[in-house]
Amino acid sequence: MAEIVAWPEDAARPLLLADDTRTRRAGMQWLCPDVVAAQPMLFVFSRPQNARFHGNNVFVDLDLAWLDAEGRVLDVVRLPRKGEVAYDRPIAAVLEASAGSFERWGLEPGMRIPFSPSLEQLIRNAR
């Protein structure tokens, strides 16, 4: 998984990138809690789609942010271990982090997250 950088420059943080079927399918499964806490993950789709995520084989609760193609946060949800969440409208990407991260970061619906490279580039390169 490649790393990208997101967030305002004064608080930039590296993210793991899941931009193909294999990495999106694996997600945070089987990663130890310390890795999950240290490395948020961005799931990028090649075209907008409805998304369903599960917490099977994930050892901690997660925060998920559903994103549009401009990186705007459409909604934020908590994914419990062994739970499942879905977004029933097309999205371009999902940001996943350990539970409580979004509150610490001040991330909420309506915010736009800048990515480097841009989310537009990441979407173009997604498989």
C-alpha positions in Angstrom: 0.0 0.0 0.0 1.3 3.4 -1.0 1.3 6.3 1.4 -0.2 9.7 0.7 -0.4 12.8 2.8 -3.7 14.6 3.8 -4.9 17.3 6.0 -4.0 21.0 6.3 -0.3 21.5 6.0 0.1 22.3 9.7 -1.3 18.9 10.7 -0.4 16.7 7.6 -0.5 13.0 8.3 0.5 10.0 6.2 -2.3 7.6 5.1 -2.2 4.1 3.8 -3.8 4.0 0.3 -6.2 1.2 -0.7 -6.8 1.9 -4.4 -7.2 -1.5 -6.0 -9.5 -4.5 -5.4 -6.9 -6.4 -3.3 -6.0 -3.6 -1.0 -9.6 -2.4 -0.6 -10.7 -5.9 0.2 -7.9 -6.3 2.9 -8.4 -2.9 4.4 -7.5 -2.8 8.1 -8.1 -6.6 8.6 -5.5 -8.4 10.7 -3.5 -5.2 11.4 -2.5 -4.8 15.1 -4.2 -2.0 17.0 -1.0 0.0 17.1 -0.7 0.0 13.3 -4.4 1.0 12.9 -3.9 3.8 15.4 -0.8 5.1 13.7 -1.8 4.7 10.0 -5.3 5.9 8.8 -6.3 4.4 5.5 -7.9 6.0 2.4 -10.0 3.7 0.2 -10.3 5.2 -3.3 -12.7 4.0 -6.0 -12.2 4.4 -9.7 -15.8 5.5 -10.1 -18.4 6.7 -7.5 -20.3 3.8 -5.8 -22.3 2.9 -2.8 -20.1 1.4 -0.1 -20.4 -1.2 2.6 -17.7 -1.8 5.2 -17.4 -4.5 7.9 -15.3 -4.7 11.0 -14.6 -8.5 10.7 -11.0 -9.3 11.6 -10.4 -5.7 12.7 -9.2 -5.5 16.3 -10.5 -2.0 17.2 -13.5 0.2 16.5 -13.0 2.5 13.5 -14.2 6.0 12.4 -15.2 6.2 8.7 -15.7 9.3 6.7 -17.6 9.0 3.4 -16.0 11.4 0.8 -17.1 12.9 -2.5 -14.6 13.4 -5.4 -13.5 16.8 -4.1 -12.6 15.3 -0.7 -15.6 16.8 1.1 -16.8 14.8 4.1 -20.4 13.7 3.4 -20.9 11.9 6.7 -19.0 10.3 9.6 -19.9 7.0 11.2 -18.4 4.6 13.8 -17.7 1.1 12.7 -17.7 -1.3 15.7 -15.5 -4.4 15.7 -17.5 -7.2 13.9 -20.1 -4.6 12.8 -21.1 -3.3 9.4 -22.0 0.1 8.0 -23.1 1.3 4.6 -23.6 4.5 2.7 -26.5 4.3 0.2 -25.4 7.1 -2.1 -22.4 7.0 -4.5 -19.1 8.1 -2.9 -15.6 8.5 -4.3 -13.5 7.5 -1.2 -13.6 6.5 2.4 -11.2 7.6 5.1 -10.8 5.1 7.9 -9.1 5.6 11.2 -9.1 4.3 14.8 -12.2 5.3 16.7 -11.9 8.7 18.3 -9.5 10.0 15.7 -12.0 12.2 13.8 -13.1 13.9 17.1 -9.4 14.6 18.0 -8.8 16.0 14.5 -12.0 18.0 14.4 -13.2 16.2 11.3 -16.9 16.6 10.6 -19.4 16.6 7.7 -19.0 19.5 5.3 -15.2 19.8 5.7 -13.0 19.3 2.7 -9.8 17.3 3.2 -6.9 18.2 0.9 -4.8 15.3 -0.3 -1.4 15.1 -1.9 -1.5 13.8 -4.5 -4.9 15.2 -5.1 -8.0 13.0 -4.7 -8.8 13.6 -8.3 -5.4 12.0 -9.3 -5.9 9.1 -6.9 -9.3 8.4 -8.4 -7.8 8.4 -11.9 -5.2 5.9 -10.8 -7.5 3.6 -8.9 -8.1 0.1 -10.2 
